[in-house]
Amino acid sequence: MSIWNAVLLGLIQGIAEFLPISNSGHLAIVNNLFKLSNISEGHALFQTLLYLASLSAVCIVYGPELRAMAFELLSFVDRGPLAGQERSHYPAARCFFMLVLATLPLFLALPFNSRVETLQNRDIFVGIMLILTGCLLYVSDRMIPGKKNEKSMSVTDALLIGLCQSVSTIPGLSRTAVTMTAGIAVGLRRDFTVNFSFLLSIPAIFGAAILSLGRAARDGIDWHSVPAYLIGTAVALVTSVGVIHLMRYISRKGRFGGFAYYCWVVGVLSVILHLIF
């Protein structure tokens, strides 16, 4: 794998993983149409590193929230800086348990993982899923957000969002778009929906990294490409941090409808280009 190839794939990972435009869909389109090195075939280590870059970016941006969860959870066993304090109002700990519940439905998708991966080679299918992602964003922009947050969302809300996330493993469906739309549909605040979606990505990305690492151990490592891997990973990390901050800003100041039009254009072009070439 060349350095420029790795940089391009790192940029796509950093931008598309957290923007609601489908990372898997863009990687599939770029690999299939432009014949770049397919990171799912022979470069599983690079795919693992890209996942870890995305995971690190979320942890960097949401470090304060993650620390608050850790401190509040430790207080339940009388440990940490909050030990001995009143426990009736621990929103971060409650958010943690909601994230755990929302992660559980992902296990339903594990038996279908190998079949889902084969869909990445079908540009028409990926294009259709991108068009569907655009429709979800268009609809979510026209729904009225509720007022629920970590203090008031219910177990049912968390499970519904989790079920939607398990479906978003399909290439071309944006995990961010699906979980944000589900969050708004169950009545979450728009800004909290974005935060919950990104925090929910931590176990999802970690699980994907573990599966990818298993493939890397099985398939072997192209040691000559490791320098390119590391450069691409650094690009993905820096880009991911910037994109997460951008999404948080948009959630406070505006809406995500513009991404719907982008997904429609890319989805239609993917189908057309596949039919032509």
C-alpha positions in Angstrom: 0.0 0.0 0.0 1.4 3.4 -1.0 1.5 6.4 1.4 -1.0 8.4 -0.6 -3.3 5.4 -0.7 -3.1 5.2 3.1 -3.6 9.0 3.5 -6.7 8.9 1.3 -8.2 6.0 3.2 -7.3 7.6 6.5 -9.1 10.8 5.4 -12.2 8.9 4.4 -12.2 7.0 7.8 -11.8 10.3 9.7 -14.4 12.2 7.8 -17.0 9.5 7.1 -16.9 7.6 10.4 -18.5 10.5 12.3 -20.2 12.6 9.6 -23.6 11.0 8.8 -22.5 9.8 5.4 -21.5 6.2 5.9 -17.8 5.3 6.3 -18.3 1.8 5.1 -20.1 3.0 2.0 -17.4 5.5 1.0 -14.6 3.0 1.6 -16.4 0.5 -0.5 -17.0 2.9 -3.4 -13.5 4.2 -3.4 -12.0 0.7 -3.3 -14.3 -0.7 -6.0 -14.4 2.2 -8.4 -10.8 3.5 -8.2 -9.2 0.1 -7.5 -7.3 1.2 -4.4 -6.0 -1.3 -2.0 -8.9 -2.9 -0.3 -8.2 -2.7 3.4 -10.5 -5.7 4.0 -8.3 -7.9 1.8 -4.6 -8.1 2.8 -4.5 -5.0 4.9 -6.6 -6.0 7.9 -4.0 -4.5 10.3 -4.5 -1.1 8.7 -8.2 -1.5 9.1 -7.6 -2.3 12.8 -5.4 0.8 13.2 -8.1 3.0 11.5 -10.7 1.7 13.9 -8.4 2.5 16.9 -7.8 6.0 15.5 -11.6 6.6 15.5 -11.9 5.1 19.0 -9.1 7.3 20.3 -10.7 10.4 18.8 -14.0 9.8 20.6 -12.1 9.2 23.9 -10.1 12.4 23.4 -13.1 14.6 22.7 -15.4 13.0 25.3 -12.7 12.5 27.9 -14.5 14.7 30.5 -17.8 12.7 30.1 -15.9 9.4 30.3 -14.1 10.4 33.4 -17.4 11.5 35.0 -18.8 8.0 34.2 -15.8 6.3 35.8 -16.0 8.5 38.9 -19.7 8.0 39.4 -19.5 4.2 38.8 -16.6 3.9 41.3 -18.7 5.8 43.9 -21.1 2.9 44.0 -18.4 0.8 45.6 -17.2 3.7 47.7 -14.1 4.3 45.6 -12.9 7.4 43.7 -13.3 11.1 44.4 -17.1 10.9 44.7 -17.0 8.1 47.4 -19.5 8.7 50.2 -21.5 11.4 48.3 -25.2 11.3 47.6 -25.9 8.9 44.7 -29.5 9.9 43.8 -28.4 12.2 41.0 -25.6 10.6 39.0 -26.5 11.4 35.3 -23.1 10.1 33.9 -23.5 6.7 35.6 -27.1 6.5 34.3 -25.8 7.4 30.8 -23.3 4.6 31.0 -26.0 2.1 31.8 -28.1 3.4 28.9 -25.0 3.0 26.6 -24.6 -0.6 27.8 -28.3 -1.4 27.0 -28.0 0.2 23.6 -24.9 -1.8 22.8 -26.6 -5.2 23.5 -28.5 -5.4 20.2 -25.2 -5.4 18.3 -24.8 -9.0 19.3 -27.8 -9.8 17.2 -25.8 -8.7 14.1 -22.7 -10.8 14.8 -24.0 -14.0 13.2 -24.5 -12.1 9.9 -21.2 -10.3 10.0 -19.5 -12.3 7.2 -22.6 -12.0 4.9 -22.8 -8.3 5.5 -19.1 -7.8 4.6 -19.7 -9.3 1.2 -22.2 -6.5 0.4 -19.3 -4.1 0.3 -18.4 -5.3 -3.2 -21.8 -4.4 -4.6 -21.7 -0.8 -5.6 -25.4 -0.7 -6.6 -26.5 -2.0 -3.2 -24.1 0.5 -1.4 -25.4 3.3 -3.5 -29.0 2.5 -2.6 -28.2 2.3 1.1 -26.5 5.8 0.8 -29.7 7.1 -0.8 -31.6 5.6 2.2 -29.2 7.3 4.6 -30.0 10.6 2.9 -33.7 9.9 3.4 -33.2 9.2 7.1 -31.3 12.5 7.5 -34.0 14.4 5.6 -36.7 12.9 7.8 -34.8 13.5 11.0 -34.4 17.2 10.1 -38.1 17.5 9.9 -38.9 15.8 13.2 -39.3 18.0 16.3 -36.6 17.0 18.9 -37.7 16.2 22.4 -36.3 17.2 25.7 -35.0 13.9 27.0 -31.4 13.6 28.0 -29.3 11.2 30.1 -31.5 11.9 33.1 -34.8 11.2 31.5 -34.3 8.8 28.6 -35.8 5.4 29.2 -34.6 1.8 28.9 -36.9 1.4 25.9 -35.3 4.5 24.2 -31.9 3.0 24.6 -32.9 -0.4 23.3 -34.6 1.1 20.2 -31.5 3.2 19.4 -29.4 0.0 19.9 -31.6 -2.0 17.5 -31.2 0.7 14.9 -27.5 0.7 15.3 -27.3 -3.0 14.8 -29.0 -2.5 11.4 -26.4 0.2 10.4 -23.7 -2.5 10.1 -25.0 -2.8 6.5 -22.5 -1.0 4.1 -23.9 2.3 3.0 -26.0 2.9 6.0 -24.5 5.5 8.2 -24.3 4.5 11.9 -24.3 8.1 12.9 -27.3 9.0 10.8 -29.3 5.9 11.9 -28.7 6.4 15.6 -29.3 10.2 15.5 -32.6 9.7 13.6 -33.6 7.0 16.2 -32.6 9.3 19.0 -34.7 12.2 17.8 -37.6 9.8 17.0 -37.7 8.7 20.6 -37.7 12.2 21.9 -34.0 13.0 22.8 -32.6 16.5 22.5 -30.7 17.0 19.3 -27.4 17.9 21.0 -27.7 15.0 23.4 -28.6 12.6 20.5 -25.3 13.5 18.8 -23.3 13.0 22.0 -25.1 9.7 22.8 -24.5 8.5 19.2 -20.7 9.2 19.5 -20.4 7.6 22.9 -22.3 4.6 21.6 -19.8 4.3 18.9 -17.0 3.4 21.4 -18.1 -0.3 22.0 -19.2 -0.6 18.4 -15.8 0.5 17.0 -13.9 -1.5 19.7 -15.8 -4.6 18.6 -15.0 -4.0 15.0 -11.4 -3.5 15.8 -11.2 -6.8 17.6 -12.8 -8.6 14.7 -10.4 -6.9 12.3 -7.4 -7.8 14.5 -8.5 -11.4 14.3 -8.4 -11.2 10.5 -5.0 -9.6 10.7 -3.6 -12.4 12.8 -5.1 -14.9 10.4 -4.1 -13.3 7.1 -0.7 -12.0 8.2 0.9 -8.5 8.0 2.4 -6.7 5.1 5.4 -5.3 7.0 6.5 -3.1 4.0 3.2 -1.2 4.3 3.4 -0.5 8.0 4.9 3.0 7.6 2.1 3.9 5.3 -0.4 2.4 7.8 1.0 4.6 10.6 0.7 7.8 8.5 -2.8 7.0 7.4 -3.8 6.2 11.0 -2.4 9.6 12.2 -4.4 11.3 9.4 -7.6 9.5 10.5 -7.0 10.4 14.2 -6.6 14.2 13.5 -9.4 14.3 11.0 -11.8 12.4 13.4 -11.2 14.8 16.3 -12.0 17.7 14.0 -15.1 16.1 12.6 -16.5 15.2 16.0 -16.1 18.8 17.1 -17.8 20.0 13.9 -20.8 17.6 14.5 -21.2 18.8 18.1 -21.1 22.4 16.8 -23.7 21.7 14.1 -26.0 19.9 16.7 -26.1 23.2 18.7 -26.3 25.6 15.9 -28.1 24.0 13.0 -29.3 20.8 11.3 -28.0 18.0 9.2 -30.2 18.3 6.1 -27.3 19.3 3.9 -25.7 15.8 4.4 -28.9 14.3 3.0 -28.4 15.9 -0.4 -24.8 14.8 -0.3 -25.7 11.2 0.3 -28.3 11.3 -2.4 -25.8 12.6 -5.0 -23.1 10.1 -4.0 -25.5 7.2 -3.9 -26.9 8.0 -7.4 -23.4 8.5 -8.8 -22.3 5.2 -7.4 -25.1 3.4 -9.1 -24.6 5.2 -12.4 -20.8 4.8 -12.4 -21.2 1.1 -11.7 -23.6 0.6 -14.6 -21.3 2.5 -16.9 -18.0 0.9 -16.0 
